[in-house]
Amino acid sequence: MFKPMAITIIFGLAFATALTLLVVPVLYSLFFRVSFRAKG
């Protein structure tokens, strides 16, 4: 059905998106000492 290249691209984009949404905030909080938790 799908070409292997299309599947590779889809999974690559999904992995990159997850990486951006998970790793970047963690690194940002570590480097800049910022907490994403709600204050209260």
N, C-alpha and C positions, 0 to 999 in steps of 0.2 A: 504493500500500500504506500507507505511513506518511504522516501529515499533516506538512507542512513545519514546523509549530510544534513537533511532537514531536521531529523531527530537530534543530531548533535548540536545544531544551532539552537534549537528550542531549549534543550537541557542546559546548554551553555549560558543562554540568556537568563533562564530561571536561576541558575546557580549564581550568576553575577548579581542579579537583583537581590537574592537572599543575602549574599555576602555584603552588599552595600548596606542593606537595611539592618543587618545584625552586627557586623564587625566595625563599621565606621562610627556609630554612636559609642560603642565600647571604647575604641581607641581615642575618640574625642574626649570622652569623660576621663580617661586615664591621663592624657596629655595636658588637658586644660583644667583638671580638677572640677568638672561640672557634673552635677547630679541631675539625672532626668526624672527622679522621683518627685512626686507632688509634695510641696511643703505644707505642713499643717499639723 
